[in-house]
Amino acid sequence: MATVEEASRLAQTLGPDAAVLAGERHGEPIEGFDLGNSPIEVTEQRVRGKTLVMTTTNGTGALLATQGASEVYLMAAVNLTVAAARARAILLERKELVILCAGRESQFGLDDAYAAGRLALLALGGRRRRKGLNDAALVAVDLARRYRGWDRPLAGSAAGRHLAQLGRGADVAAAAQEDACPVLPVLRDRRIALEGG
């Protein structure tokens, strides 16, 4: 949902037995919501069998910007391998791939750029191909080659440092666990579900 109000209305319409209301603004949980967006809080036990209604400062806008795309998959460190396999298949089949980063408050985000670089490298099959990559992709690939692990770019990014200042450093560490959730979320009709689900 784009706004706190939209998310609240949808959760009320669905009812408390059917929905869990989650979200954040500038890293802080939203007052009155069931959950923030902490990967530690959003557990299977808390959300299983319910619709998770969520709004975030940056990610929601990025997802809404993809309206009209033929396919939209979500990727993070926690599902890198499965997302990269799908990205590679798309690239081989269609000869093009768009990787969209949410950023932080409409600005470049080191954490997102690193994730994009890791995804791009795997989608390219590890080849050192530069032809066809735009400048943003070149920078992202160079970042991925430079850091070679999730901890430093995630914790060192402005978003990671901000979360650490809020006492949410454990969330950043949880988000850096490569392939901890090997599933592929897909966005269709403003709803995220698991591919094939």
Secondary structure as a PSIPRED ss2 file (coil, helix, strand):
# PSIPRED VFORMAT (PSIPRED V4.0)

   1 M C   1.000  0.000  0.000
   2 A C   1.000  0.000  0.000
   3 T C   1.000  0.000  0.000
   4 V H   0.000  1.000  0.000
   5 E H   0.000  1.000  0.000
   6 E H   0.000  1.000  0.000
   7 A H   0.000  1.000  0.000
   8 S H   0.000  1.000  0.000
   9 R H   0.000  1.000  0.000
  10 L H   0.000  1.000  0.000
  11 A H   0.000  1.000  0.000
  12 Q H   0.000  1.000  0.000
  13 T H   0.000  1.000  0.000
  14 L H   0.000  1.000  0.000
  15 G C   1.000  0.000  0.000
  16 P C   1.000  0.000  0.000
  17 D C   1.000  0.000  0.000
  18 A C   1.000  0.000  0.000
  19 A E   0.000  0.000  1.000
  20 V E   0.000  0.000  1.000
  21 L E   0.000  0.000  1.000
  22 A E   0.000  0.000  1.000
  23 G E   0.000  0.000  1.000
  24 E E   0.000  0.000  1.000
  25 R E   0.000  0.000  1.000
  26 H C   1.000  0.000  0.000
  27 G C   1.000  0.000  0.000
  28 E E   0.000  0.000  1.000
  29 P E   0.000  0.000  1.000
  30 I C   1.000  0.000  0.000
  31 E C   1.000  0.000  0.000
  32 G C   1.000  0.000  0.000
  33 F C   1.000  0.000  0.000
  34 D C   1.000  0.000  0.000
  35 L E   0.000  0.000  1.000
  36 G C   1.000  0.000  0.000
  37 N C   1.000  0.000  0.000
  38 S C   1.000  0.000  0.000
  39 P C   1.000  0.000  0.000
  40 I C   1.000  0.000  0.000
  41 E C   1.000  0.000  0.000
  42 V C   1.000  0.000  0.000
  43 T C   1.000  0.000  0.000
  44 E H   0.000  1.000  0.000
  45 Q H   0.000  1.000  0.000
  46 R H   0.000  1.000  0.000
  47 V H   0.000  1.000  0.000
  48 R C   1.000  0.000  0.000
  49 G C   1.000  0.000  0.000
  50 K C   1.000  0.000  0.000
  51 T E   0.000  0.000  1.000
  52 L E   0.000  0.000  1.000
  53 V E   0.000  0.000  1.000
  54 M E   0.000  0.000  1.000
  55 T E   0.000  0.000  1.000
  56 T C   1.000  0.000  0.000
  57 T C   1.000  0.000  0.000
  58 N C   1.000  0.000  0.000
  59 G H   0.000  1.000  0.000
  60 T H   0.000  1.000  0.000
  61 G H   0.000  1.000  0.000
  62 A H   0.000  1.000  0.000
  63 L H   0.000  1.000  0.000
  64 L H   0.000  1.000  0.000
  65 A C   1.000  0.000  0.000
  66 T C   1.000  0.000  0.000
  67 Q C   1.000  0.000  0.000
  68 G C   1.000  0.000  0.000
  69 A C   1.000  0.000  0.000
  70 S C   1.000  0.000  0.000
  71 E C   1.000  0.000  0.000
  72 V C   1.000  0.000  0.000
  73 Y E   0.000  0.000  1.000
  74 L C   1.000  0.000  0.000
  75 M C   1.000  0.000  0.000
  76 A C   1.000  0.000  0.000
  77 A H   0.000  1.000  0.000
  78 V H   0.000  1.000  0.000
  79 N H   0.000  1.000  0.000
  80 L H   0.000  1.000  0.000
  81 T H   0.000  1.000  0.000
  82 V H   0.000  1.000  0.000
  83 A H   0.000  1.000  0.000
  84 A H   0.000  1.000  0.000
  85 A H   0.000  1.000  0.000
  86 R H   0.000  1.000  0.000
  87 A H   0.000  1.000  0.000
  88 R H   0.000  1.000  0.000
  89 A H   0.000  1.000  0.000
  90 I H   0.000  1.000  0.000
  91 L H   0.000  1.000  0.000
  92 L H   0.000  1.000  0.000
  93 E H   0.000  1.000  0.000
  94 R H   0.000  1.000  0.000
  95 K C   1.000  0.000  0.000
  96 E C   1.000  0.000  0.000
  97 L C   1.000  0.000  0.000
  98 V C   1.000  0.000  0.000
  99 I C   1.000  0.000  0.000
 100 L C   1.000  0.000  0.000
 101 C C   1.000  0.000  0.000
 102 A C   1.000  0.000  0.000
 103 G C   1.000  0.000  0.000
 104 R E   0.000  0.000  1.000
 105 E C   1.000  0.000  0.000
 106 S C   1.000  0.000  0.000
 107 Q E   0.000  0.000  1.000
 108 F C   1.000  0.000  0.000
 109 G C   1.000  0.000  0.000
 110 L H   0.000  1.000  0.000
 111 D H   0.000  1.000  0.000
 112 D H   0.000  1.000  0.000
 113 A H   0.000  1.000  0.000
 114 Y H   0.000  1.000  0.000
 115 A H   0.000  1.000  0.000
 116 A H   0.000  1.000  0.000
 117 G H   0.000  1.000  0.000
 118 R H   0.000  1.000  0.000
 119 L H   0.000  1.000  0.000
 120 A H   0.000  1.000  0.000
 121 L H   0.000  1.000  0.000
 122 L H   0.000  1.000  0.000
 123 A H   0.000  1.000  0.000
 124 L C   1.000  0.000  0.000
 125 G C   1.000  0.000  0.000
 126 G C   1.000  0.000  0.000
 127 R C   1.000  0.000  0.000
 128 R C   1.000  0.000  0.000
 129 R C   1.000  0.000  0.000
 130 R C   1.000  0.000  0.000
 131 K C   1.000  0.000  0.000
 132 G C   1.000  0.000  0.000
 133 L C   1.000  0.000  0.000
 134 N C   1.000  0.000  0.000
 135 D H   0.000  1.000  0.000
 136 A H   0.000  1.000  0.000
 137 A H   0.000  1.000  0.000
 138 L H   0.000  1.000  0.000
 139 V H   0.000  1.000  0.000
 140 A H   0.000  1.000  0.000
 141 V H   0.000  1.000  0.000
 142 D H   0.000  1.000  0.000
 143 L H   0.000  1.000  0.000
 144 A H   0.000  1.000  0.000
 145 R H   0.000  1.000  0.000
 146 R H   0.000  1.000  0.000
 147 Y H   0.000  1.000  0.000
 148 R C   1.000  0.000  0.000
 149 G C   1.000  0.000  0.000
 150 W C   1.000  0.000  0.000
 151 D H   0.000  1.000  0.000
 152 R H   0.000  1.000  0.000
 153 P H   0.000  1.000  0.000
 154 L H   0.000  1.000  0.000
 155 A H   0.000  1.000  0.000
 156 G H   0.000  1.000  0.000
 157 S C   1.000  0.000  0.000
 158 A H   0.000  1.000  0.000
 159 A H   0.000  1.000  0.000
 160 G H   0.000  1.000  0.000
 161 R H   0.000  1.000  0.000
 162 H H   0.000  1.000  0.000
 163 L H   0.000  1.000  0.000
 164 A H   0.000  1.000  0.000
 165 Q H   0.000  1.000  0.000
 166 L C   1.000  0.000  0.000
 167 G C   1.000  0.000  0.000
 168 R C   1.000  0.000  0.000
 169 G H   0.000  1.000  0.000
 170 A H   0.000  1.000  0.000
 171 D H   0.000  1.000  0.000
 172 V H   0.000  1.000  0.000
 173 A H   0.000  1.000  0.000
 174 A H   0.000  1.000  0.000
 175 A H   0.000  1.000  0.000
 176 A C   1.000  0.000  0.000
 177 Q C   1.000  0.000  0.000
 178 E C   1.000  0.000  0.000
 179 D C   1.000  0.000  0.000
 180 A C   1.000  0.000  0.000
 181 C C   1.000  0.000  0.000
 182 P C   1.000  0.000  0.000
 183 V C   1.000  0.000  0.000
 184 L C   1.000  0.000  0.000
 185 P E   0.000  0.000  1.000
 186 V E   0.000  0.000  1.000
 187 L E   0.000  0.000  1.000
 188 R E   0.000  0.000  1.000
 189 D C   1.000  0.000  0.000
 190 R C   1.000  0.000  0.000
 191 R E   0.000  0.000  1.000
 192 I E   0.000  0.000  1.000
 193 A E   0.000  0.000  1.000
 194 L E   0.000  0.000  1.000
 195 E C   1.000  0.000  0.000
 196 G C   1.000  0.000  0.000
 197 G C   1.000  0.000  0.000
